[in-house]
Amino acid sequence: PANIRVNAIAPGFFINERSVKYLGSPETGLTSRGNNVMGHTPQKRFGQACDLLGCVDWLLDDERSGFVTGITVPIDGGFLSTPGI
């Protein structure tokens, strides 16, 4: 009745100032944890901020997603589709 929609985005592994310590980076080399994550990520790369934008754009657009509510969208390069680490 109040036209309130509740949705969430669940980002996978993204390289940033905090995660680089644990995962490494493609430029500096991956840690063992970073290599393990890559081994379980079908797209074989870490996420980037621009990877989130399409989903955010869609969820914010009432014309395109106005009937969508109560979901969590994983943006993880397919990580959740594998057995995990």
C-alpha positions, 0 to 999 in steps of 0.5 A: 500500500505504501509502495515501499520495495525492499531489495538488496544487492549482495556483492561478491569479491571486490578489490578495494583498500581493505580486501587487497590485504587478504586477496591481493590484486591482479597487479600485485599478485594474489594471495592464497585466499585470492587464488582460492576465490578465483578458483571458485569464480566462473568469471575468473575475475574480481568485481568492479564498482561498474559491475554493480551499476546495472543492477542498481539502475534497474532496481531504482527504476520503477518502470522496469522493476516496480513489481520486484520486491523482497529479493537479494541479487548476488553480483559475484561472477558466479561464485554462489553457483560453485561449491564455495571455498 
